[in-house]
Amino acid sequence: MLGFSPEDAQTLADHFLDAERRGRTGHGLSRVDWLATLPDLDPTARPEVEIAEGGYERWDGRGALGYLTLAAIVEAQLADPPERARVIVAAHCFPTGMLGYWVRKLAEGGFVAALTATSPARLGSPAGGPKLAGTNPLALAIPSSDGRPVVADVSMGAVTYGDVLTGAAAPEELVPFGGEQAHKAFALALGLQLLVDSLTGTDGYGAVLLLARPEGDPVPALRELAAGIRLPGDQ
């Protein structure tokens, strides 16, 4: 696929097919044709670890797709987990896909995880003006002893860019979510953008991941209280 090695193609396919199964078609197989349009696509590029200090790591995508950069980061965390917690900053990391996919893997490995990533500026202020922030999703995953982690994955846009790509939404619908309260989503989008930009310290898009070992197991009690209501991340 697009010149990628069989291993990398499988990593990408696993992500796209999981998105399809979850009804997130904007992050699914439609992305294959979109990837082919990226001007700097380099199937041979590999992300690298620049700093590894126990509770902090810094990675650089070095031209690799964000999907493959995050795949390498997640695999590395599960292979060499932190004693308590770790922050991982990834520079030049784009596109990153469905962030819930990555934190779910960490939750299945027993970790609480939070992940955000930036993208091209697509959201403007509800008051008008230029596009200032990406849709900048935030994904949170909480492991559970019952094997069913809760995974919340929320874009700050009323629709995603993937919805626009697939024709499920018009470009003008790509605004901060919330209607009359859209200023809240816009504030979150800007806050996440600046968080990532300040920690990567480079031009281009990036990601920031926090993972930690949990001290408790709140999910089973929440599921009992929910009495069968679908929780975020359930299929």
C-alpha positions as CSV (number, residue, x, y, z in Angstrom):
1,M,0.0,0.0,0.0
2,L,1.5,3.3,-1.2
3,G,5.0,1.9,-1.0
4,F,4.9,1.1,2.7
5,S,6.5,-2.1,4.1
6,P,4.1,-4.9,4.8
7,E,4.4,-4.2,8.6
8,D,3.6,-0.5,8.2
9,A,0.8,-1.2,5.8
10,Q,-0.7,-3.6,8.3
11,T,-0.4,-1.0,11.1
12,L,-2.3,1.5,8.9
13,A,-4.9,-1.1,7.8
14,D,-5.6,-2.1,11.4
15,H,-6.3,1.5,12.3
16,F,-8.5,2.2,9.3
17,L,-10.5,-1.0,9.8
18,D,-11.0,-0.3,13.5
19,A,-12.4,3.1,12.5
20,E,-14.7,1.5,10.0
21,R,-16.0,-1.0,12.7
22,R,-16.7,1.9,15.0
23,G,-18.6,3.9,12.4
24,R,-15.8,6.5,12.1
25,T,-15.6,6.3,8.3
26,G,-13.9,9.7,8.1
27,H,-10.9,8.0,9.8
28,G,-11.3,4.7,7.9
29,L,-10.5,3.4,4.5
30,S,-11.2,6.7,2.9
31,R,-7.9,7.9,4.3
32,V,-5.9,5.7,1.9
33,D,-6.7,7.8,-1.1
34,W,-6.1,11.0,1.0
35,L,-2.7,9.8,2.1
36,A,-1.7,9.4,-1.6
37,T,-2.3,13.2,-2.0
38,L,0.2,14.2,0.8
39,P,3.0,16.1,-0.9
40,D,5.8,14.8,1.4
41,L,4.7,11.2,1.9
42,D,7.8,9.1,2.6
43,P,7.0,5.4,3.2
44,T,10.6,4.7,4.3
45,A,10.8,7.4,7.1
46,R,11.1,6.3,10.7
47,P,10.4,8.1,13.9
48,E,13.2,8.5,16.5
49,V,13.5,8.9,20.2
50,E,15.5,12.1,21.0
51,I,15.2,12.1,24.8
52,A,14.3,9.3,27.2
53,E,14.5,10.3,30.8
54,G,12.2,7.9,32.7
55,G,9.3,10.2,33.2
56,Y,9.8,12.1,30.0
57,E,10.3,11.2,26.4
58,R,10.7,13.3,23.2
59,W,10.2,11.8,19.8
60,D,10.5,13.2,16.3
61,G,8.5,11.8,13.5
62,R,11.3,12.6,11.0
63,G,8.9,12.4,8.1
64,A,7.0,9.3,9.2
65,L,3.3,9.4,9.2
66,G,1.8,10.3,12.6
67,Y,0.0,7.0,12.6
68,L,3.3,5.1,12.5
69,T,4.9,7.5,15.0
70,L,2.2,7.0,17.5
71,A,2.2,3.2,16.9
72,A,5.9,3.2,17.7
73,I,5.4,5.3,20.8
74,V,2.6,3.1,22.1
75,E,4.6,-0.1,21.5
76,A,7.6,1.4,23.2
77,Q,5.5,2.4,26.3
78,L,4.1,-1.1,26.7
79,A,7.5,-2.6,26.2
80,D,9.2,-0.3,28.7
81,P,6.5,1.2,30.9
82,P,7.1,4.0,33.5
83,E,7.3,3.2,37.1
84,R,4.6,5.7,37.9
85,A,3.9,8.1,35.0
86,R,5.4,9.5,31.9
87,V,4.9,12.4,29.5
88,I,5.7,11.8,25.8
89,V,6.1,14.7,23.4
90,A,6.1,14.0,19.6
91,A,7.2,16.6,17.2
92,H,6.5,16.5,13.4
93,C,3.7,14.0,14.1
94,F,0.9,14.1,11.5
95,P,-1.6,12.7,10.6
96,T,-2.4,10.9,13.8
97,G,-5.8,9.5,13.0
98,M,-8.4,8.4,15.6
99,L,-6.7,9.2,18.9
100,G,-9.0,6.9,20.8
101,Y,-7.4,4.0,19.0
102,W,-4.0,4.7,20.6
103,V,-5.1,5.3,24.1
104,R,-7.3,2.2,24.1
105,K,-4.2,0.1,23.5
106,L,-2.5,1.7,26.5
107,A,-5.6,1.2,28.6
108,E,-5.7,-2.5,27.6
109,G,-2.2,-2.6,28.8
110,G,-3.3,-1.3,32.2
111,F,-2.6,2.4,31.9
112,V,-4.6,5.6,32.3
113,A,-3.8,7.6,29.1
114,A,-4.5,11.1,27.7
115,L,-3.5,12.1,24.2
116,T,-4.0,15.2,22.1
117,A,-2.6,16.1,18.7
118,T,-2.7,19.2,16.4
119,S,-3.6,19.6,12.8
120,P,-3.9,22.3,10.2
121,A,-5.8,25.4,11.3
122,R,-9.5,24.6,10.6
123,L,-11.4,26.3,13.4
124,G,-12.0,30.0,13.7
125,S,-13.5,31.9,16.6
126,P,-17.3,31.9,16.8
127,A,-17.0,35.7,16.7
128,G,-15.4,35.4,13.2
129,G,-11.9,36.0,11.9
130,P,-9.2,33.7,10.5
131,K,-8.8,30.0,11.2
132,L,-6.6,29.7,14.3
133,A,-6.7,26.2,15.6
134,G,-6.9,22.6,14.4
135,T,-9.8,20.4,15.4
136,N,-7.3,19.2,18.1
137,P,-9.0,16.1,19.5
138,L,-8.5,15.0,23.1
139,A,-8.7,11.3,23.9
140,L,-8.8,9.8,27.4
141,A,-8.8,6.1,28.3
142,I,-9.3,4.5,31.7
143,P,-8.5,0.8,32.2
144,S,-10.9,-1.6,33.9
145,S,-10.5,-4.9,35.7
146,D,-13.5,-6.1,33.6
147,G,-11.4,-5.7,30.4
148,R,-13.7,-2.9,29.0
149,P,-11.9,0.4,29.3
150,V,-13.8,3.6,29.0
151,V,-12.4,5.6,26.0
152,A,-13.5,9.2,25.3
153,D,-12.3,10.7,22.1
154,V,-13.6,14.2,21.3
155,S,-12.7,16.6,18.5
156,M,-13.3,20.3,19.1
157,G,-15.1,20.6,15.8
158,A,-18.8,20.2,15.3
159,V,-17.7,17.8,12.5
160,T,-14.4,16.3,11.7
161,Y,-12.2,17.0,8.7
162,G,-12.7,13.3,7.8
163,D,-16.5,14.0,7.6
164,V,-15.6,16.8,5.1
165,L,-13.3,14.5,3.1
166,T,-16.0,11.8,2.8
167,G,-18.7,14.3,1.9
168,A,-20.6,13.6,5.1
169,A,-20.3,17.3,6.0
170,A,-19.8,20.5,4.2
171,P,-16.6,22.6,4.8
172,E,-18.6,25.4,6.3
173,E,-19.8,23.0,9.0
174,L,-16.3,22.6,10.3
175,V,-16.7,25.0,13.2
176,P,-16.2,24.6,17.0
177,F,-18.9,22.5,18.5
178,G,-21.5,23.8,21.0
179,G,-23.8,26.1,19.1
180,E,-24.2,29.2,21.4
181,Q,-21.6,27.7,23.7
182,A,-19.0,27.2,20.9
183,H,-16.6,29.6,22.5
184,K,-15.9,26.8,25.0
185,A,-14.8,24.3,22.3
186,F,-12.8,27.1,20.6
187,A,-11.0,27.8,23.9
188,L,-10.2,24.1,24.4
189,A,-8.9,23.9,20.8
190,L,-6.6,26.9,21.3
191,G,-5.5,25.6,24.7
192,L,-4.6,22.2,23.3
193,Q,-2.9,23.8,20.3
194,L,-0.7,26.0,22.5
195,L,0.0,23.1,24.9
196,V,1.4,20.9,22.0
197,D,3.2,23.8,20.2
198,S,4.9,24.9,23.4
199,L,6.1,21.4,24.4
200,T,7.3,20.4,20.9
201,G,8.9,23.8,20.3
202,T,9.0,23.2,16.6
203,D,7.1,24.2,13.4
204,G,4.6,21.6,12.2
205,Y,2.1,19.5,14.0
206,G,2.7,17.3,17.1
207,A,1.2,15.2,19.8
208,V,1.4,15.0,23.6
209,L,0.7,11.8,25.5
210,L,0.4,11.3,29.3
211,L,0.2,7.8,30.7
212,A,0.2,6.7,34.3
213,R,-0.4,3.6,36.4
214,P,-3.9,3.8,38.0
215,E,-4.4,3.8,41.8
216,G,-8.0,2.7,41.6
217,D,-10.5,0.8,39.4
218,P,-13.6,3.0,39.0
219,V,-15.0,1.7,35.8
220,P,-16.9,-1.4,37.0
221,A,-18.8,0.7,39.6
222,L,-19.6,3.2,36.9
223,R,-20.9,0.5,34.6
224,E,-23.2,-0.8,37.4
225,L,-24.5,2.7,38.0
226,A,-25.0,3.2,34.3
227,A,-27.4,0.2,34.2
228,G,-26.6,-0.8,30.6
229,I,-26.2,2.7,29.2
230,R,-23.5,2.8,26.5
231,L,-20.4,4.4,27.8
232,P,-17.8,6.2,25.7
233,G,-15.7,3.8,23.7
234,D,-18.2,0.9,23.9
235,Q,-19.0,-0.8,20.5
